[in-house]
Amino acid sequence: MSQLTLLSAVEQLALLRAEKISPLELAEEHFQKIKRLNPCLNAIVNFTELDAERIRAQARALMTASGPRGPLYGLPMTIKSSIATAGLPCEVGSLLRQGIVAEKDAIVVSRVRQAGANILGATNCPEFLMAYETDNRLHGQTRNPWDLDFTSGGSSGGESAAIASGMSASGLGSDSGGSVRTPAHFTGICSLKPTPGRIPATGHEPPCVGPFSILGAIGPMARTMQDVRLLFETLCSPAPTDPVSPPVALRHISRSELKQISIGYFEDDGLVPVTPETRLAVHAAVQVLKEQGFSVRPFRPAVLEAARKLWWIFFVRCGAMFLEPLVADRREQLSPVLLDFLSIAHQEPPLGGEELLQAWADFDVVRGQLLREMQPFPVLLCPVCAIPAFRHGERSWVVDGQRVDYLDAMRYTQWFNLLGAPAAVVPIGRSPEGLPIGVQVAGRPFEDEIVLEIATAIDKEFGFVPPPFLETTPQPG
């Protein structure tokens, strides 16, 4: 089997520029990989021979087009099915949206097309994105290429499985509570949740509006941080029609400027323990940065739990309020993972006007407190999750002798959604079961380039490792 599709996106683009391979040949390599692996992993939804012909036609169009070639010329990519991609399913994993095909591209999809990308297909996600496990009644369960008994994460789990297995060179997911970072951590790839608006979110379903305009962001996912950085640089210009797209120009950070930034790190938040291997991964990343001359010291913000409680109000309780009109009188069609989310949300009374207004005010107060705490440490290094990937359907674990429930285990990403801050994930270590473990690099809002540079410095010392699953010939299951 060709290993071409496991090369980084940057390496594949170099081969295309040197004309050592054509866009059509590269598309065919990816199609063959999808044909072999997707029936087992279930990462790309509704993929058929017609999609293969569409991909080939797109490749031929790129090869015959006149004018300059874009920075992603010929690169095969996938897009999460919550991001509108003209002609592809935009069902968001729900029977309530079955058969819906996007009529026009989201802004980011238009940009990757203009940059020359060849879009392979739409990837699976949990119903309406409300889970850290990709499973739904419409398309079923997405499996982790490191071990099929484990989840690839959520809500961008189809995207992470496609990239980790080499079915896609890179792609786009979305993140309101860890949804590009947790799947990257679970499958051994890289990702970035950018500052909201740096990559425009217009065209995402459900829309990133209200509190989700700060919590949510569309983010790049790939096998290396160099690839993630390329996608960010390609996509991050302002969009005049996106109401939260800031007029912030791309910055180039020098190495000497980076070395002047103090990095704080912590192994856990003092409330929810992490596995020993997760601690080791944080220490390994710290050691690499110190060896490169960075200043890295222990530091844990005091306001993390306050931020997490507010995230819960806006993501869980407001999220359920947004969903209720969509699912009313159709609960028999909902997926178990969405029903689980709604049952968690309904354990508390509906938000009243006064409570919501107070939470909105606290939103800014807590964000301000966290920003003040980060002044001496503008970059934070910490776990992505308390655990590595979990078995399908699991909802609690024992870590360091303490029971850790589902949403508590995932808290390590949620703080940075409340802050509206950039946060990247880099794969570092392995669990006793051989599953990947990543670390998270987070920064202050609009300092995405700093986060990307530091995450890239870590990634160069570790790098992508193909899942052992790829060495065998899997059978659909």
C-alpha angles and dihedrals in degrees: 000000000000116000091202094104091056093060115105118267089248090055092047090050090051090055090049093049091049088049091234086132132016127230088248093053092046091048090051091052090054093045091054090049091050091048090053102041110024096073087062102036097037093207102135114054125231094351112176141161087270088063089052090055090048090051092049091049091051090051092050090049090054091050094051098040118113125224132047120331118243126237092260095045109165096351113148110227139171129215128210110251092241090067111080112246114176112247095011130099115275096183099131089217095293134127085211088068098035112151096014110143121190114250096198138020126262111242092259092050090051088052096051090047091050088049089057103258120155107223111217102186150298120291131224125259138171116275110288087348095275101135144062089227124069107227131121142160093247102057104003133224126343113215130215113247089218091061124354092215090065133072123251088218134246160318092354092033096127089053094050093048092049093051097041091052095048096248088120131028092217141326153183127269134164133236134200097150107007101311098143094030102049094049090047089052091047095050104034101251136115131256144165131217098200129205103284110269098018083101104032115244099198107130096037119130120245090032119250094239137135110007089352090067085073100029096045135067140159109240139187122247126193144139095266136032089235087062092046090051091051091053092047092051090048095050108032104089117117120269114216093208097048108092095211099039106118124216090241118143123219111268128212112213118206121222091242091053090050093052090059092061117096114224121207122203137191133180098210140354096250092251109061117039124224129215118271090247090055090056090049091052091053091049092048091054091047091051093050092052092048090051088054091054101260122143106240123172137165112270134151122184114236096217098062096107092048088053091048093051090053091047086055092054094050102035101035105028099030090038090057090048090054091049099047097079089049096051102033112133091001102081092122087069096051124108120248091244091056092045088052090054093048092048090053091048093048093056084085126054119261114277113266124212096257094047092048092048091050091048090051090053091046088050091070095037094055093042088053091050092051092049090051091050090051095053094096091038109035090174126052128198116199145133123296094215138355089245141027121247114321132217116269110279098011115139106174139032140184112242121178089345094307128109110241118195127213104266093034091059090057097048094105092080098039098074092065093052089056089050092047087229133149116256130176133195126217124185113240118153148004137251122232087265089055095253120145123262121197135189128225126232112195132179143175122291114285092013093102093132091059091051091048093050095049093044089050091052089056095043093054089064095050114021137178119315117196114239112256088233088078092065091068133058105249124210121218112262 
